[in-house]
Amino acid sequence: MEEKEIQSIIESLLFIWGDPLNVKNIAEVLEYPPEFIRKTILDLKKQYEEQNRGLQIIEVNNSFQLCTNTNHYDYIQKLCTPVQNKGLTQAALEVLAIVAYKQPITRHEVEGIRGVKSDKAISTLLEKELILEKGRLEKTGRPILYGTTETFLKAFGLSSLEDLPAIEDFEKLDFDEDEINKTDE
């Protein structure tokens, strides 16, 4: 085999393996001496560096790994940042509404309004940065006070909390919905 073909096979092996791959293992697969494989990989590594390629070969304890060029980190991070497209559960929406209208509010007060535990919903909202800790209540146990964030405002297209619909508007909707249900019977 020609050196270019051996380099091509080594590239494929490093790419598919993902983790550092030992020279000895590569030598066994290609049926060449480890010294020759090591020299071939180092030559390939040098080519990548000279051409300032998007990939690079790194050495870790006599093993080699194909990686992205560290100079491209910012671009890779932009592409790979997970997008939080998952919607909110009904429980999370309820907790978010309560926090939005009653803030600052403690978890215990939220649970008192909902009548059920709200730990998971609060945790989800904190993770999605829709609510945050606004401080602590000055009473026994110093419970955490929660409020909404700018991310909440952006997500719901609000300029400020004053843009939230009045609670009375929701009561009217509930009343109208009851009237609709009566006429359907």
N, C-alpha and C positions, 0 to 999 in steps of 0.2 A: 504494500500500500504506500501511496505517496504521503508525504508529511501533511499536505493540505487536507487530504481525506481523513487522516488521523485526527487533525485539529477539529475538523467538522464533526467527527463522531464524538470527540471529547466535549465539544460545545453542547451537543445534543444530550449527552449523559449528564453533564452539569446542570443543564436547563431542567431536565425531567426529574432529576433527583431532588433538587431544591435545597437540601441541607448540604453541609460540607461532605465531599466525597473523597475518600482516602485514595492516595496514589496507588497503593497496592491493589485495591479493588478495580480501579480503572485498568491497571496493567493486566490483571487476570482476565477481564472482559475482552481486551484488545489482543491479548496474548503477546505482549511486548514486555521487555524488562522495565521495572519501576523507574530506573534512572533515566531511560529514554522518555518515558511518559512524563516524568517530572520536568525534564528539559523542554519537551514539547508544550506542556501547559505554561511554563514560564515564558516561552516565546510567544504564545497566544496572548498571555496576560500583557506582555510588552506591546503587542500590536494594538490591543484595546486601548491602552494608555496613550500611545502615540497618536492614534486616530481620534482621541477624545470621544469614544463611543458612549452610547447610552447605557451600556452594560460594562461591568468590570469583573475581573476574576480576583477573588481574595483568597489568601492562604490562612488556614487555621490548623495548627498542629499537624503538618504534613498532609492536610486535606485541603481541597480547593472547592470554592463555591462561586457560582455565577450570581451576581447581584446587580442592582441598578447603580448607576453612577451617583455618588453622594452629592455631586454638584447640582443634581436635578431634584433634590429632596423637596423643595418648596412646591414644584409643579406636581410631583407625585402625591404629596400630601393633599393638595387641592382636589385632585381626582379621587383619591381614596377615602376622603373624609366621609364617614357614613351619613347619609341623609336620613333624617328622622321623618319619614313619610307616614309612619304608622299613625292612625287616628287615635283618638282617646276613647276609652271605655265609657259606658254610661256613668259608672261610679266616679271616674276621673272628671268627667264633665260636670257632674253634680258638685263635687268638691271644689272644682275651679270656679263655678258660679257662686258658691257660698263664700269662698275666699274673696272673689272680686267684689261682691256687694257688702261684705261684713268686715273687711280688713281694717286693721290687723286683727287676726283671729287665731286662737289656739286649736290644736288638733282635737282636744276634748270638746270645745265649743262646736266644731264642725260635726263631730260624731253625735253631739246632742241634737243638732238640727236634723241630721240624716237618720239618726236612730240605729246606725250600724258602724262598725269599725271602719276607719278610713286610712289606716297606715299605708297600705299598698298604693292607693290612689294618690296620697300625698307624696310618696316616694317617686311615683311615676312623674308627677307634675314637677317635682324638684329636678329630676333627671332631665326632663325636657326643657328645663329652665323657664317654665311658665309661672312658677311661684318661687319665692325665696324666703329665707328666714329674715324677718324684719327686726328681731330683737327678742327679749324675754319679758314675760309678765312678772311684775314684782309681787309674787305671792308664793306660797309653799311649793317647792319643786321647780320654781322658775320655768314654767312651760314656755315653749317656743311660740312666738307670734309669726304668722305667715301673711304674706301679701303678694300681689301680682308683680310681674316684671315688665320691662320694655318689650321683651320677646312676646309676652302675652298680648300687649297692645298691638304689636305688629301683626301677629298671627290672626287677630280678629279685626284688623283694619281700623283700630281706634287711635285717635290722637292722644287722648287722655281718658282717665276713668269717668270723667264727666260725660263722655260719649256713650257710656253704657245706657241701654234702655232703662227707663224707670221701672221699678218692681211692679208698680200699679198696672203697667201695660201687660205684664204677664198674668196678673190676676184677671184682667179683662179677657185675655185669651182663654184662660181656664173656664171662665164663666160662659163664654161663647161656645166653647167646645162641649160643655155640659148641655147647653141648649140644643146644639146640633144632635147630640146623642139622643135626647128626648124626642126629637122630631123624627128620628129614624125608626123608632119603635112602633 
